[in-house]
């Protein structure tokens, strides 16, 4: 049994940081936020936000949690609908 329900459906084999970055960008833009606004709301540096969105950084679980909290979704929802 999976202890973290919002993550149980995830199969991260072959998952790309670039795809997650695209998802983060989509969520940010959907809210009408610039990278600066997203950085202010999340506590990340603006350069980090850009690096996330370009898929240049491996995100830690703590970073994923903070990203999800900032856009008010569950962590698992960051990965929904993303196909490689």
C-alpha positions as CSV (number, residue, x, y, z in Angstrom):
1,X,0.0,0.0,0.0
2,X,1.2,3.4,-0.9
3,X,1.8,5.8,2.1
4,X,1.5,9.0,0.0
5,X,-1.8,8.8,-2.0
6,X,-1.1,11.7,-4.2
7,X,2.2,10.1,-5.4
8,X,1.0,6.5,-5.7
9,X,0.1,6.6,-9.4
10,X,3.5,8.0,-10.4
11,X,5.8,5.9,-12.5
12,X,8.9,8.1,-12.8
13,X,11.0,5.7,-14.9
14,X,12.2,7.8,-17.8
15,X,10.6,10.9,-16.5
16,X,12.2,14.1,-17.7
17,X,13.1,17.2,-15.7
18,X,12.3,19.2,-18.9
19,X,8.7,17.9,-18.8
20,X,8.3,18.8,-15.2
21,X,9.8,22.3,-16.0
22,X,7.2,22.7,-18.7
23,X,4.5,21.8,-16.3
24,X,5.7,24.3,-13.7
25,X,5.8,27.0,-16.4
26,X,2.2,26.2,-17.5
27,X,1.0,26.4,-13.9
28,X,2.7,29.7,-13.4
29,X,1.5,31.3,-16.6
30,X,-2.1,30.0,-16.0
31,X,-2.1,32.2,-12.9
32,X,-0.7,35.2,-14.9
33,X,2.5,35.2,-12.8
34,X,5.9,36.3,-14.0
35,X,8.9,34.3,-12.8
36,X,9.6,37.2,-10.3
37,X,6.1,36.9,-8.9
38,X,6.3,33.1,-8.6
39,X,9.7,33.5,-6.9
40,X,8.3,36.0,-4.4
41,X,5.3,33.8,-3.6
42,X,7.4,30.6,-3.3
43,X,10.6,31.8,-1.7
44,X,12.7,30.5,-4.5
45,X,15.2,32.8,-6.2
46,X,14.1,33.9,-9.7
47,X,17.1,32.2,-11.3
48,X,16.0,28.9,-9.7
49,X,12.5,29.3,-11.1
50,X,14.0,29.8,-14.6
51,X,16.3,26.8,-14.1
52,X,13.3,24.6,-12.9
53,X,11.3,25.6,-16.0
54,X,14.2,24.8,-18.4
55,X,14.7,21.4,-16.8
56,X,18.2,22.3,-15.7
57,X,17.7,21.3,-12.0
58,X,16.8,18.1,-10.3
59,X,14.1,19.0,-7.8
60,X,14.1,17.7,-4.3
61,X,10.9,16.5,-2.7
62,X,11.0,19.6,-0.5
63,X,11.1,21.8,-3.6
64,X,8.3,19.8,-5.2
65,X,6.2,20.3,-2.1
66,X,6.9,24.0,-2.1
67,X,6.1,24.4,-5.8
68,X,2.8,22.6,-5.3
69,X,1.9,24.6,-2.2
70,X,2.6,27.8,-4.1
71,X,0.2,27.0,-6.9
72,X,-2.2,25.3,-4.5
73,X,-2.2,21.8,-5.9
74,X,-1.1,18.4,-4.6
75,X,2.4,17.2,-5.5
76,X,1.1,14.3,-7.5
77,X,-0.9,16.8,-9.7
78,X,2.4,18.3,-10.9
79,X,2.9,15.0,-12.8
80,X,-0.7,14.4,-14.0
81,X,-1.1,14.5,-17.8
82,X,2.7,14.6,-18.4
83,X,3.8,12.1,-21.0
84,X,7.3,11.5,-22.3
